Amino acid sequence: MALWIPVTLAAASFQTVRFMLQKVLSGSRLSVAGATFSRFVYSAPLVLLVLGAYLAISGRSLPALDLRFWVFAVVGGTTQILATLCVVALFKQRNFAVGITFKKTEVIQTAIVGLLVLGDRVSLGGWVAILLGLSAVLVLSKPPGSDGAWWRHLTNRASALGLGSGVLFAVSAVTYRGASLELDTPDPVFRAGVTLACVVTFQMLSMGLWLLWRDRAELRAVWAARRTAVFVGLTSLGGSFCWFLAFTLQNAAYVKALGQVELLLSLLASILVFRERISRREIAGMGLLGLSILALVLAI
């Protein structure tokens, strides 16, 4: 089995737990911005500590970080912040599992952005799997209890937040891959670690300064919620490193497509943890996504 497959599955597992924790925080003690910032502020110090320890023990030095690397890193970091804000806000609109599903429109968008920015190509079988996954998103686009055709509901607030986060996550995935590939070192784990450290530090500082300027009370709230928020940081650290490593090893579109296994995990979280009710349409849509994941693995 190719290394990127178990790494991606681990990333999806970490991310599901992180979004569960952020849902709890955004629904009670923290605002959307505060729940998002908690991800970065409680993970950046850990990333830097681990990287610093590795450099000291191994005797290695940081690779050259040129302008092209920083452009990719800053664009990726900024779009990921905005995408995470959209997802946390989306949790207030629809239930947990379906909120994650709207976010998954990022798969087909990642394929398009990857082709345009990095020249990453997707096979015919890969496109079939991605389009099958997109069909599942369309099945899930209609809010429960609403009337009318499904396409009339693609412009509601929940859909706009979900689709918007998909675009932003697609850009961040491709630019993270671009940043990692810019580093002059053959070790994919080291490249992923350095890229992650640079990106998450930028995110912590930029969002921290923004909150310091606009909402200092929220900074205090993030600190007050540290007993839960610190686990957001820990799961973010594990998930982000696995995503960065997977992006280094494989086309970002394939990584994101396999990462849709997160939907099955989020369904379990909705039912078992948040006690949310899932409709037959939502179950059918998630079943289609499961088929798309299987088709992707067979196509590669």
Secondary structure as UniProt FT lines:
FT   HELIX           4..26
FT   TURN            27..29
FT   HELIX           32..41
FT   TURN            42..43
FT   HELIX           44..58
FT   HELIX           67..90
FT   TURN            91..93
FT   HELIX           96..103
FT   TURN            104..105
FT   HELIX           106..118
FT   HELIX           124..139
FT   TURN            140..141
FT   TURN            144..145
FT   HELIX           150..153
FT   TURN            154..155
FT   HELIX           157..182
FT   HELIX           188..214
FT   HELIX           216..224
FT   HELIX           226..249
FT   HELIX           252..258
FT   TURN            259..260
FT   HELIX           261..272
FT   HELIX           280..299
//
